[in-house]
């Protein structure tokens, strides 16, 4: 038995074993190489899918951004549309109002001829009334006021002046006369306060239409207009000269406004 175990293997068997080992090693190496190739293919497929997924996500993100932008634009357009609806409604109301005004203007224009025929006689009556008023009023700036009325009458006869302009000028004259009653004024004038037909230069002081006073240049004579008698009335210079002089200075802005004591007639009872 010991002899059998210690005897060398046959040479043919040893060669066969080597060949078998080589074949087994080759098979194992082939199997390993094949498995590696399969893993590479798997990794490649996974990498490709991952890349595709990333690209898809980028597209999805882009589409989401575009959708959000479109949504914001849609909301903005809706706001603009609502604003335009409100604006259009307001314009429609204004247009309707303008249509009504146009209708009123058309009606007024159709009556222009009748109105013009009525305005001219009215203006003549107004000028007559103004002329009479100036003649009966306190005689301050008498010539200036009479000239104004005369100019208005002359303008009434002008062929190149519209009726509307005549009407405006007459109303302006009435406005000026109305303002006279609310102001104080000092000016120089020549009047015949003695009734001897000789005019003398004096300083006039007017308080609306309630007082018209005069003072000579030397201050020795003072007086007032009495509209009831339509005459000039002399006053005591020692008593009234300083008051009248102060009123003249106030009217010329040469003194501070203050309460004045003046000789004013008592108001008449209303008729």
PAGU-140910 format. One record per residue (C-alpha): x, y, z. Coordinates in steps of 0.2 Angstrom, whole numbers, padded with zeros to 4 digits, always signed. Layout:
// PAGU-140910
XYZ;...
END
This chain:
// PAGU-140910
+0000+0000+0000;+0014+0011+0004;+0022+0007-0012;+0007+0012-0022;+0006+0030-0014;+0023+0034-0016;+0025+0030-0034;+0025+0044-0046;+0009+0048-0057;+0010+0043-0074;+0016+0057-0086;+0001+0056-0097;-0011+0059-0083;-0001+0074-0077;-0002+0082-0094;-0020+0079-0095;-0022+0087-0078;-0013+0102-0084;-0023+0104-0100;-0039+0102-0089;-0033+0116-0077;-0030+0127-0092;-0047+0124-0099;-0055+0127-0082;-0045+0143-0080;-0050+0149-0098;-0068+0145-0094;-0068+0155-0078;-0059+0169-0086;-0072+0169-0100;-0086+0169-0088;-0078+0183-0078;-0076+0193-0094;-0093+0190-0100;-0101+0195-0083;-0090+0211-0083;-0097+0215-0100;-0115+0213-0094;-0112+0224-0079;-0104+0237-0091;-0120+0236-0102;-0131+0238-0086;-0121+0253-0080;-0122+0260-0097;-0141+0258-0098;-0143+0265-0081;-0132+0280-0085;-0142+0283-0101;-0159+0282-0092;-0152+0294-0078;-0146+0306-0091;-0163+0305-0100;-0172+0307-0084;-0162+0323-0080;-0166+0330-0097;-0184+0326-0095;-0184+0335-0078;-0176+0350-0086;-0190+0350-0099;-0203+0348-0086;-0195+0362-0076;-0195+0373-0091;-0213+0369-0095;-0218+0373-0077;-0209+0390-0078;-0218+0393-0095;-0235+0388-0087;-0232+0399-0072;-0227+0414-0083;-0243+0411-0094;-0253+0410-0079;-0246+0427-0072;-0249+0435-0089;-0267+0428-0090;-0270+0436-0073;-0263+0452-0078;-0273+0452-0094;-0289+0449-0084;-0285+0464-0073;-0283+0475-0088;-0299+0468-0096;-0308+0473-0080;-0301+0490-0080;-0305+0492-0098;-0323+0487-0094;-0324+0501-0080;-0316+0514-0092;-0328+0509-0106;-0343+0511-0094;-0337+0528-0089;-0334+0533-0107;-0352+0527-0112;-0359+0538-0098;-0349+0553-0104;-0354+0550-0122;-0372+0549-0117;-0371+0565-0108;-0362+0573-0123;-0376+0567-0134;-0389+0575-0122;-0379+0591-0122;-0378+0591-0141;-0396+0589-0142;-0398+0604-0130;-0386+0615-0140;-0395+0610-0157;-0411+0616-0149;-0403+0632-0143;-0395+0635-0160;-0412+0633-0168;-0418+0648-0157;-0403+0659-0159;-0412+0671-0171;-0427+0673-0160;-0415+0676-0145;-0405+0689-0155;-0420+0699-0159;-0425+0699-0141;-0408+0704-0134;-0405+0720-0144;-0421+0728-0136;-0416+0722-0119;-0398+0730-0121;-0406+0746-0126;-0417+0746-0110;-0402+0742-0100;-0392+0756-0106;-0407+0768-0104;-0409+0762-0086;-0390+0764-0083;-0390+0782-0090;-0404+0787-0079;-0396+0779-0064;-0380+0789-0067;-0389+0805-0069;-0399+0802-0052;-0384+0795-0043;-0371+0804-0032;-0360+0814-0045;-0344+0805-0042;-0333+0802-0058;-0348+0809-0067;-0340+0812-0084;-0331+0795-0084;-0347+0786-0081;-0357+0796-0094;-0343+0793-0107;-0345+0774-0103;-0363+0774-0107;-0361+0784-0123;-0347+0772-0129;-0359+0757-0126;-0373+0766-0136;-0360+0769-0150;-0354+0751-0150;-0372+0745-0151;-0373+0753-0169;-0357+0744-0175;-0360+0732-0189;-0344+0722-0185;-0348+0719-0167;-0358+0704-0162;-0373+0705-0151;-0364+0694-0138;-0350+0706-0136;-0363+0721-0134;-0371+0711-0120;-0354+0707-0112;-0349+0726-0112;-0366+0731-0105;-0365+0718-0091;-0347+0724-0087;-0353+0742-0085;-0366+0736-0073;-0353+0727-0063;-0342+0742-0062;-0356+0752-0056;-0360+0739-0043;-0342+0739-0037;-0343+0758-0034;-0355+0755-0020;-0342+0744-0010;-0326+0755-0011;-0319+0771-0004;-0309+0782-0016;-0300+0798-0017;-0297+0809-0032;-0295+0826-0039;-0309+0835-0047;-0316+0853-0052;-0333+0857-0045;-0344+0872-0043;-0348+0870-0024;-0353+0888-0022;-0366+0888-0036;-0359+0903-0044;-0354+0895-0060;-0336+0894-0056;-0327+0877-0054;-0313+0875-0041;-0300+0861-0039;-0304+0851-0024;-0299+0834-0016;-0314+0822-0017;-0317+0808-0004;-0330+0795-0008;-0337+0782+0003;-0347+0770-0008;-0363+0779-0012;-0367+0785+0006;-0355+0800+0006;-0346+0811-0006;-0335+0824+0002;-0323+0838-0004;-0309+0848+0003;-0301+0863-0005;-0282+0862-0008;-0279+0875+0007;-0290+0865+0018;-0301+0880+0023;-0317+0874+0015;-0325+0857+0016;-0342+0851+0011;-0353+0836+0006;-0365+0832-0008;-0383+0831-0003;-0392+0820-0015;-0409+0824-0009;-0407+0843-0014;-0395+0839-0028;-0383+0852-0021;-0366+0854-0012;-0368+0858+0006;-0354+0867+0015;-0347+0860+0032;-0338+0867+0047;-0320+0866+0042;-0314+0866+0060;-0324+0851+0064;-0323+0840+0048;-0307+0845+0039;-0296+0833+0049;-0308+0819+0047;-0310+0821+0028;-0291+0823+0026;-0289+0807+0036;-0301+0798+0025;-0292+0804+0009;-0276+0798+0016;-0283+0781+0020;-0291+0779+0002;-0274+0783-0005;-0265+0770+0006;-0256+0784+0015;-0263+0779+0032;-0268+0764+0042;-0287+0760+0040;-0297+0766+0055;-0314+0771+0060;-0319+0788+0053;-0332+0801+0059;-0340+0808+0044;-0355+0819+0040;-0367+0806+0033;-0386+0809+0030;-0398+0797+0039;-0405+0783+0028;-0422+0786+0021;-0436+0774+0024;-0439+0761+0011;-0454+0765+0000;
END
